[in-house]
Amino acid sequence: MTVSVTVVKERTVRDFGKRLREIRQRRGLTQDELGKTVDVSNRVIAYYEAQDAQPPGALLAALARTLKVSSDELLGLKPVKDDTPPRTARILKRLRKVEELAPADQRAVFKLVDALVESRHRSAR
């Protein structure tokens, strides 16, 4: 008795890879960063993003936890609640790194940002 590939394909949730990629990008993570967090290689993440396949349950749960979504959202059974654009996610990720700096270094970063913003406002007038 053989199991048809078609039967297996019918059991997969449509567009899982596309959804995984979009959520990962909204969180500002690379494939490598996501893979390290869930203890798989970036190639595994790339595979699930590119192929019409779904990860096993344990990996699905780890991905959902890391991406801060429910497994239902990741599978497309419910809409994803967070609409953070990828660009904003990358900025927030960098700001979290600034939080790890020494207070003097944080002040230097903020002075630089403030000076740049002020310069842009002046040139826009």
Secondary structure, 3 states (H helix, E strand, C coil): CCCCHHHHHHCCCCCHHHHHHHHHHHCCCCHHHHHHHHCCCHHHHHHHHHCCCCCCHHHHHHHHHHHCCCHHHHHCCCCCCCCCCHHHHHHHHHHHHHHCCCHHHHHHHHHHHHHHHHHHHHHHC
